[in-house]
Amino acid sequence: MEPFMGPVQASVKVPGSKSITNRALMCAALASGTSRIEGILLADDTEAMLSCVSALGAEVQMTRENCSVEIRGFAGRPLDGPIDLDARLSGTTSRFVAASLVLGSGPYRLTGGLPLQVRPLGPTLDALVELGCELSFEGDDGCLPVIVKAHSPKIDSALPTISVSGDVSSQFLSGLLLVGPCLPNGLRIDITTPLVSRPYVDMTLSVMRSFGAIVDDKQSSFVVSPGGYTGTDFAVEPDASAASYFYAAAAICGGSITVEGLGTDSIQGDVVFVDALAAMGCDVEKSPSSIRVTGPAVHGIDVDFSDISDTAQTLAAVAVFVDSPTRISGIGFIRRKETDRIAAVVTELRRLGLEASDDLDGFTVVPSSPSSAEIRTYEDHRMAMSFALVGLRVPGITIQDPACVAKTFPDYFERLELIRPGSIT
């Protein structure tokens, strides 16, 4: 990384939201008729979803130049197997696609890359068993690769009810919600433990409703009405998690960054990341369609990020440069993401010569003068993108395996270079 030599001043475009893209792609695939989705993210995670829904019977026409896709759905009835499905490294794809397999007959073989094979899939698979599916595993129980055989009379009975834990990942609940409208009598889902990342569930419900679904949200339970989805035109917002890196650049280097198309009207919970920057001393200006952050950040904070955990690593980078410790709590569940994100953050901060602690449900960063270092990324795109921000002020920062950002933001480093003081954006 080559440090910036002054404050930033730029208006930034970030790719479409990965989370919204994969939810919209699944709804479009499950729908009857044709959907046109604009502004999608083109990255490994969404390519994995497109590959899977195509294999299950959706007709996909992509226009890469303007990041749009046209999908003719399979009306809630995927092709019969045998079908091989590869989620690559995409947790959302594995969890959403696995849930959708209850609608077919199988056999379906769902697999993914080695890092994904050790990530938990149990809550989704347990729910499939409750709905009458038969599962067989090629490796450890509850993990990929798994073979799913469905077509059970249980889903043809009166309103089926399943129970799902909420404290591991909201993606399990979201995947099951997504298939609910396509079951003959709908679906009731009861949440058995406190729900983490609630804004992502709200996002799922918003996307589902855009495609015509009816869901009764009772906080600790959800009742999804039958009736399926209808193809529609849909626009994907810019990615709020991706935007966090550019807002953080303003907090670290000073100056102002504006992200257009992302504002108070957003359905993404991660837009409130800027509130943490405001608490650290940044000036934040919001409108319905844009947010501007002016730095630098000055103070450490104590903050609960249970609803916006994907931005915890971003805030860790900002916390290096303020005047007092920062503690991020409520994120114990991110130990089971692409890597143990708490341990990884603490390890790499210590590699920079900083004091950092691995707490039960988060981490604490004690700011000081960081030294040069070669940062490990653990095959985690968010480690690479977050710790690259330290290199905007500290000379001698090297990011190992920078290509891992292709998972969600393939041209991240090119776009980061565009905000370098003196660049033409």
Summary of the structure (lengths in Angstrom):
residues: 425
radius of gyration: 21.3
end to end distance: 19.1
largest distance: 65.7
contacts: 1616
relative contact order: 0.13
helix: 37%
strand: 23%
